[in-house]
Amino acid sequence: MNPERITTTGDDGTRVVGPVNAALTPRWAGLGTFARLPRTDEVEHTDIAVVGVPFDAGVSYRPGARFGANHVRESSRLLRPYNPAQNVSPFAGKQVADAGDIVANPFDIGEAIDAIEAQAKELMGERTQLVAIGGDHTIALPLLRAAHSRHGKVALLHFDAHLDTWDTYFGAEYTHGTPFRRAWEEGLLDTDAACHVGTRGPLYGTEDLDDDARFGFGIVSSADVMRLGVDAVVAHLRERVGDRPLYVSLDIDVLDPAHAPGTGTPEAGGMTSREVLEILRGLRGTNVVGCDVVEVAPAYDHAELTGVAAAHVAYELITLLAMGPGAAPDGPAYGLAGHVYGAAAPEAGQGQR
């Protein structure tokens, strides 16, 4: 059956096909694409493609992120077409579609990385931006390569409990704990504009931090978010990335296990889902060019807590891509705080609108 979909006229004047109309087809019915959006083969063009990367051969602890993309899709059925936090309908102005899954060899990490890079570049074509859902964090390296092929060196915001700038595991250079060291070595990153967010937990030694600083990364810890507050963190991140092409990579374990139990390497003391979503919203108007959400392992999830959190992260990332760089500051359609995303931080004791 072909359910009725919401259709609009996009920013470029073309017809945009949106999600299935939930007033006519119940949310639990029908094919499980992300947010019940059309598949790429059902639309004439794609501005933003949501693509699964079901690969987890690079994990060092609990496996299972290969099943993450479809879990996030199922957990996204309740997403609606209007994002009141940003006062925008992300599926109306741009054609957003589900591109299915990238196929990668689960028994050969090197071959898988090459395949992910090649298929990502093919999906990107001349105009399409990607929101990738993993999969483990190994996939960030080929996705960064694909972004670099179009934009040159990119700024990076890396939301994660861990640094992921280690050198090797058991002699292996390509794992979920090494992608950003390899990216630095390959010259993919603008090292004046790279920052970890939400970092916490034990390390192997101080050399981990020394190496990370040598690669140019800043660190905003989960404790920093708690002590400084979301607005101060957003201001710091915006200043660091400026108007550079920005890649956002988010490991769901940046969230505290209370908010995201379904992941492979959980660490206590993490951020709340509210904090993460608010920081992402604060990036309104930055030049986001690509992003990923990784390390959702549904076998350890409960009541879709992790899946729902990851789906909302992807939704906010799609919103940032749909608005594009230079989006005018705006704020929630409701609420008492009068906050404005994308505006300069207020003086102490002053509201923002």
SULQUI-V897701 format. One record per residue. N is the residue number from 1. RES is the residue in three letters. PHI is phi as a letter, one per 20 degrees, with the letter a starting at -180 (* if undefined). D_CENTER is the distance of its C-alpha to the mean C-alpha in Angstrom with 1 decimal. Layout:
n->N res->RES phi->PHI d_center->D_CENTER
n->N res->RES phi->PHI d_center->D_CENTER
This chain:
n->1 res->MET phi->* d_center->31.8
n->2 res->ASN phi->d d_center->30.0
n->3 res->PRO phi->f d_center->28.6
n->4 res->GLU phi->f d_center->28.8
n->5 res->ARG phi->d d_center->25.6
n->6 res->ILE phi->f d_center->24.9
n->7 res->THR phi->c d_center->25.6
n->8 res->THR phi->b d_center->25.5
n->9 res->THR phi->d d_center->26.4
n->10 res->GLY phi->f d_center->23.4
n->11 res->ASP phi->g d_center->23.3
n->12 res->ASP phi->e d_center->25.1
n->13 res->GLY phi->n d_center->27.7
n->14 res->THR phi->e d_center->26.8
n->15 res->ARG phi->f d_center->26.5
n->16 res->VAL phi->d d_center->23.0
n->17 res->VAL phi->e d_center->22.8
n->18 res->GLY phi->d d_center->20.6
n->19 res->PRO phi->f d_center->20.2
n->20 res->VAL phi->f d_center->23.3
n->21 res->ASN phi->f d_center->25.5
n->22 res->ALA phi->f d_center->25.3
n->23 res->ALA phi->f d_center->28.8
n->24 res->LEU phi->d d_center->30.3
n->25 res->THR phi->c d_center->28.4
n->26 res->PRO phi->g d_center->27.4
n->27 res->ARG phi->f d_center->23.7
n->28 res->TRP phi->e d_center->24.7
n->29 res->ALA phi->d d_center->26.4
n->30 res->GLY phi->n d_center->25.4
n->31 res->LEU phi->f d_center->22.9
n->32 res->GLY phi->e d_center->19.5
n->33 res->THR phi->f d_center->17.2
n->34 res->PHE phi->f d_center->13.8
n->35 res->ALA phi->l d_center->15.2
n->36 res->ARG phi->m d_center->18.5
n->37 res->LEU phi->f d_center->17.8
n->38 res->PRO phi->f d_center->20.1
n->39 res->ARG phi->f d_center->19.7
n->40 res->THR phi->f d_center->19.7
n->41 res->ASP phi->e d_center->23.4
n->42 res->GLU phi->d d_center->24.3
n->43 res->VAL phi->c d_center->23.5
n->44 res->GLU phi->f d_center->25.2
n->45 res->HIS phi->b d_center->22.2
n->46 res->THR phi->c d_center->18.4
n->47 res->ASP phi->e d_center->16.5
n->48 res->ILE phi->c d_center->13.0
n->49 res->ALA phi->d d_center->12.7
n->50 res->VAL phi->e d_center->10.6
n->51 res->VAL phi->c d_center->11.6
n->52 res->GLY phi->e d_center->12.1
n->53 res->VAL phi->c d_center->12.9
n->54 res->PRO phi->e d_center->15.3
n->55 res->PHE phi->c d_center->16.3
n->56 res->ASP phi->b d_center->17.1
n->57 res->ALA phi->f d_center->20.2
n->58 res->GLY phi->e d_center->18.8
n->59 res->VAL phi->f d_center->18.8
n->60 res->SER phi->d d_center->21.3
n->61 res->TYR phi->c d_center->21.8
n->62 res->ARG phi->e d_center->21.0
n->63 res->PRO phi->e d_center->20.1
n->64 res->GLY phi->p d_center->18.7
n->65 res->ALA phi->f d_center->15.0
n->66 res->ARG phi->f d_center->16.5
n->67 res->PHE phi->e d_center->16.9
n->68 res->GLY phi->f d_center->13.4
n->69 res->ALA phi->f d_center->12.3
n->70 res->ASN phi->f d_center->15.5
n->71 res->HIS phi->f d_center->15.4
n->72 res->VAL phi->f d_center->12.2
n->73 res->ARG phi->g d_center->14.0
n->74 res->GLU phi->f d_center->17.1
n->75 res->SER phi->f d_center->15.5
n->76 res->SER phi->e d_center->14.3
n->77 res->ARG phi->f d_center->17.9
n->78 res->LEU phi->e d_center->18.5
n->79 res->LEU phi->f d_center->16.0
n->80 res->ARG phi->d d_center->18.3
n->81 res->PRO phi->f d_center->18.4
n->82 res->TYR phi->d d_center->19.0
n->83 res->ASN phi->d d_center->16.6
n->84 res->PRO phi->f d_center->19.3
n->85 res->ALA phi->f d_center->17.3
n->86 res->GLN phi->d d_center->16.8
n->87 res->ASN phi->l d_center->19.9
n->88 res->VAL phi->b d_center->18.6
n->89 res->SER phi->d d_center->18.4
n->90 res->PRO phi->f d_center->15.3
n->91 res->PHE phi->e d_center->16.9
n->92 res->ALA phi->e d_center->20.2
n->93 res->GLY phi->e d_center->20.0
n->94 res->LYS phi->c d_center->17.9
n->95 res->GLN phi->e d_center->18.3
n->96 res->VAL phi->d d_center->15.2
n->97 res->ALA phi->b d_center->16.0
n->98 res->ASP phi->e d_center->15.1
n->99 res->ALA phi->e d_center->16.0
n->100 res->GLY phi->m d_center->16.7
n->101 res->ASP phi->d d_center->16.1
n->102 res->ILE phi->f d_center->16.6
n->103 res->VAL phi->e d_center->19.7
n->104 res->ALA phi->c d_center->20.0
n->105 res->ASN phi->f d_center->23.1
n->106 res->PRO phi->f d_center->22.6
n->107 res->PHE phi->d d_center->25.7
n->108 res->ASP phi->b d_center->25.1
n->109 res->ILE phi->f d_center->22.0
n->110 res->GLY phi->f d_center->23.2
n->111 res->GLU phi->f d_center->23.8
n->112 res->ALA phi->f d_center->20.5
n->113 res->ILE phi->f d_center->18.6
n->114 res->ASP phi->f d_center->20.9
n->115 res->ALA phi->f d_center->20.4
n->116 res->ILE phi->f d_center->16.6
n->117 res->GLU phi->f d_center->17.1
n->118 res->ALA phi->f d_center->19.9
n->119 res->GLN phi->f d_center->18.4
n->120 res->ALA phi->f d_center->15.2
n->121 res->LYS phi->f d_center->17.7
n->122 res->GLU phi->f d_center->19.8
n->123 res->LEU phi->f d_center->17.2
n->124 res->MET phi->f d_center->16.4
n->125 res->GLY phi->l d_center->20.1
n->126 res->GLU phi->e d_center->21.2
n->127 res->ARG phi->c d_center->18.9
n->128 res->THR phi->e d_center->15.9
n->129 res->GLN phi->d d_center->12.3
n->130 res->LEU phi->d d_center->9.8
n->131 res->VAL phi->d d_center->6.7
n->132 res->ALA phi->e d_center->7.3
n->133 res->ILE phi->c d_center->7.7
n->134 res->GLY phi->e d_center->9.9
n->135 res->GLY phi->m d_center->12.3
n->136 res->ASP phi->e d_center->12.7
n->137 res->HIS phi->f d_center->11.4
n->138 res->THR phi->g d_center->14.2
n->139 res->ILE phi->f d_center->12.2
n->140 res->ALA phi->f d_center->10.4
n->141 res->LEU phi->f d_center->13.9
n->142 res->PRO phi->f d_center->14.9
n->143 res->LEU phi->f d_center->11.8
n->144 res->LEU phi->f d_center->12.6
n->145 res->ARG phi->g d_center->16.1
n->146 res->ALA phi->f d_center->15.5
n->147 res->ALA phi->f d_center->13.8
n->148 res->HIS phi->f d_center->16.8
n->149 res->SER phi->f d_center->19.3
n->150 res->ARG phi->e d_center->18.6
n->151 res->HIS phi->d d_center->17.9
n->152 res->GLY phi->m d_center->19.6
n->153 res->LYS phi->f d_center->18.4
n->154 res->VAL phi->d d_center->15.0
n->155 res->ALA phi->f d_center->14.1
n->156 res->LEU phi->c d_center->11.4
n->157 res->LEU phi->d d_center->9.7
n->158 res->HIS phi->d d_center->9.2
n->159 res->PHE phi->e d_center->8.7
n->160 res->ASP phi->a d_center->11.0
n->161 res->ALA phi->f d_center->14.6
n->162 res->HIS phi->d d_center->15.7
n->163 res->LEU phi->f d_center->16.3
n->164 res->ASP phi->l d_center->15.8
n->165 res->THR phi->d d_center->18.4
n->166 res->TRP phi->f d_center->21.3
n->167 res->ASP phi->e d_center->23.7
n->168 res->THR phi->b d_center->24.6
n->169 res->TYR phi->c d_center->25.0
n->170 res->PHE phi->l d_center->28.5
n->171 res->GLY phi->n d_center->28.8
n->172 res->ALA phi->e d_center->25.6
n->173 res->GLU phi->e d_center->23.6
n->174 res->TYR phi->d d_center->20.6
n->175 res->THR phi->b d_center->18.9
n->176 res->HIS phi->f d_center->15.7
n->177 res->GLY phi->d d_center->17.3
n->178 res->THR phi->c d_center->18.1
n->179 res->PRO phi->f d_center->15.4
n->180 res->PHE phi->e d_center->15.3
n->181 res->ARG phi->f d_center->19.1
n->182 res->ARG phi->f d_center->19.5
n->183 res->ALA phi->f d_center->17.3
n->184 res->TRP phi->f d_center->19.6
n->185 res->GLU phi->f d_center->22.6
n->186 res->GLU phi->e d_center->21.8
n->187 res->GLY phi->m d_center->21.5
n->188 res->LEU phi->e d_center->18.0
n->189 res->LEU phi->d d_center->17.0
n->190 res->ASP phi->e d_center->18.6
n->191 res->THR phi->f d_center->19.7
n->192 res->ASP phi->e d_center->20.8
n->193 res->ALA phi->c d_center->17.3
n->194 res->ALA phi->c d_center->15.3
n->195 res->CYS phi->b d_center->14.5
n->196 res->HIS phi->e d_center->13.5
n->197 res->VAL phi->c d_center->12.7
n->198 res->GLY phi->n d_center->14.0
n->199 res->THR phi->f d_center->16.1
n->200 res->ARG phi->a d_center->19.1
n->201 res->GLY phi->n d_center->21.6
n->202 res->PRO phi->f d_center->24.3
n->203 res->LEU phi->c d_center->24.4
n->204 res->TYR phi->f d_center->27.0
n->205 res->GLY phi->r d_center->28.7
n->206 res->THR phi->f d_center->28.6
n->207 res->GLU phi->f d_center->28.2
n->208 res->ASP phi->g d_center->24.6
n->209 res->LEU phi->f d_center->24.2
n->210 res->ASP phi->f d_center->26.7
n->211 res->ASP phi->f d_center->24.9
n->212 res->ASP phi->f d_center->21.5
n->213 res->ALA phi->f d_center->23.4
n->214 res->ARG phi->f d_center->25.2
n->215 res->PHE phi->f d_center->22.0
n->216 res->GLY phi->n d_center->21.3
n->217 res->PHE phi->f d_center->18.5
n->218 res->GLY phi->e d_center->18.8
n->219 res->ILE phi->c d_center->18.0
n->220 res->VAL phi->d d_center->17.3
n->221 res->SER phi->f d_center->18.1
n->222 res->SER phi->f d_center->17.6
n->223 res->ALA phi->f d_center->21.3
n->224 res->ASP phi->f d_center->20.8
n->225 res->VAL phi->f d_center->18.6
n->226 res->MET phi->f d_center->21.4
n->227 res->ARG phi->e d_center->24.2
n->228 res->LEU phi->e d_center->23.0
n->229 res->GLY phi->n d_center->21.1
n->230 res->VAL phi->f d_center->17.9
n->231 res->ASP phi->f d_center->19.6
n->232 res->ALA phi->f d_center->20.9
n->233 res->VAL phi->f d_center->17.7
n->234 res->VAL phi->g d_center->16.1
n->235 res->ALA phi->f d_center->19.3
n->236 res->HIS phi->f d_center->19.1
n->237 res->LEU phi->f d_center->15.6
n->238 res->ARG phi->f d_center->16.6
n->239 res->GLU phi->f d_center->19.8
n->240 res->ARG phi->f d_center->18.4
n->241 res->VAL phi->e d_center->16.1
n->242 res->GLY phi->l d_center->18.6
n->243 res->ASP phi->d d_center->18.4
n->244 res->ARG phi->f d_center->17.3
n->245 res->PRO phi->g d_center->14.8
n->246 res->LEU phi->d d_center->11.5
n->247 res->TYR phi->d d_center->8.7
n->248 res->VAL phi->d d_center->5.6
n->249 res->SER phi->d d_center->5.2
n->250 res->LEU phi->c d_center->4.9
n->251 res->ASP phi->e d_center->7.9
n->252 res->ILE phi->f d_center->9.1
n->253 res->ASP phi->f d_center->12.4
n->254 res->VAL phi->f d_center->11.6
n->255 res->LEU phi->f d_center->13.1
n->256 res->ASP phi->f d_center->16.8
n->257 res->PRO phi->g d_center->18.2
n->258 res->ALA phi->f d_center->19.8
n->259 res->HIS phi->e d_center->16.5
n->260 res->ALA phi->b d_center->14.9
n->261 res->PRO phi->f d_center->17.9
n->262 res->GLY phi->e d_center->16.5
n->263 res->THR phi->b d_center->15.2
n->264 res->GLY phi->e d_center->17.2
n->265 res->THR phi->c d_center->17.8
n->266 res->PRO phi->f d_center->18.0
n->267 res->GLU phi->c d_center->19.3
n->268 res->ALA phi->f d_center->21.2
n->269 res->GLY phi->n d_center->20.8
n->270 res->GLY phi->e d_center->17.1
n->271 res->MET phi->f d_center->15.4
n->272 res->THR phi->e d_center->15.8
n->273 res->SER phi->f d_center->13.3
n->274 res->ARG phi->f d_center->15.1
n->275 res->GLU phi->f d_center->14.5
n->276 res->VAL phi->f d_center->10.8
n->277 res->LEU phi->f d_center->10.7
n->278 res->GLU phi->f d_center->13.5
n->279 res->ILE phi->f d_center->12.1
n->280 res->LEU phi->f d_center->9.1
n->281 res->ARG phi->f d_center->12.0
n->282 res->GLY phi->f d_center->14.1
n->283 res->LEU phi->e d_center->12.3
n->284 res->ARG phi->g d_center->14.1
n->285 res->GLY phi->n d_center->16.0
n->286 res->THR phi->f d_center->14.3
n->287 res->ASN phi->e d_center->14.0
n->288 res->VAL phi->f d_center->10.4
n->289 res->VAL phi->d d_center->11.1
n->290 res->GLY phi->a d_center->8.2
n->291 res->CYS phi->a d_center->4.6
n->292 res->ASP phi->b d_center->3.8
n->293 res->VAL phi->c d_center->4.1
n->294 res->VAL phi->c d_center->7.7
n->295 res->GLU phi->m d_center->11.1
n->296 res->VAL phi->e d_center->11.9
n->297 res->ALA phi->d d_center->15.7
n->298 res->PRO phi->f d_center->17.5
n->299 res->ALA phi->f d_center->20.9
n->300 res->TYR phi->d d_center->20.4
n->301 res->ASP phi->e d_center->18.9
n->302 res->HIS phi->c d_center->21.3
n->303 res->ALA phi->l d_center->21.6
n->304 res->GLU phi->m d_center->17.9
n->305 res->LEU phi->g d_center->16.9
n->306 res->THR phi->f d_center->13.8
n->307 res->GLY phi->f d_center->13.2
n->308 res->VAL phi->f d_center->13.5
n->309 res->ALA phi->g d_center->11.3
n->310 res->ALA phi->f d_center->8.3
n->311 res->ALA phi->f d_center->9.6
n->312 res->HIS phi->f d_center->9.8
n->313 res->VAL phi->f d_center->6.3
n->314 res->ALA phi->f d_center->5.6
n->315 res->TYR phi->f d_center->8.8
n->316 res->GLU phi->f d_center->8.4
n->317 res->LEU phi->f d_center->5.9
n->318 res->ILE phi->g d_center->8.6
n->319 res->THR phi->f d_center->11.1
n->320 res->LEU phi->f d_center->10.4
n->321 res->LEU phi->f d_center->10.8
n->322 res->ALA phi->f d_center->13.8
n->323 res->MET phi->f d_center->15.4
n->324 res->GLY phi->n d_center->15.2
n->325 res->PRO phi->f d_center->16.6
n->326 res->GLY phi->m d_center->19.5
n->327 res->ALA phi->g d_center->18.9
n->328 res->ALA phi->f d_center->21.7
n->329 res->PRO phi->g d_center->21.2
n->330 res->ASP phi->b d_center->21.4
n->331 res->GLY phi->c d_center->21.0
n->332 res->PRO phi->g d_center->21.0
n->333 res->ALA phi->f d_center->23.6
n->334 res->TYR phi->b d_center->25.2
n->335 res->GLY phi->o d_center->25.7
n->336 res->LEU phi->e d_center->28.2
n->337 res->ALA phi->f d_center->26.3
n->338 res->GLY phi->m d_center->26.2
n->339 res->HIS phi->f d_center->23.0
n->340 res->VAL phi->c d_center->21.7
n->341 res->TYR phi->f d_center->18.2
n->342 res->GLY phi->n d_center->18.4
n->343 res->ALA phi->e d_center->21.9
n->344 res->ALA phi->f d_center->23.6
n->345 res->ALA phi->f d_center->23.9
n->346 res->PRO phi->f d_center->27.2
n->347 res->GLU phi->f d_center->30.3
n->348 res->ALA phi->g d_center->31.0
n->349 res->GLY phi->n d_center->32.5
n->350 res->GLN phi->d d_center->31.5
n->351 res->GLY phi->f d_center->29.4
n->352 res->GLN phi->d d_center->27.0
n->353 res->ARG phi->a d_center->28.7
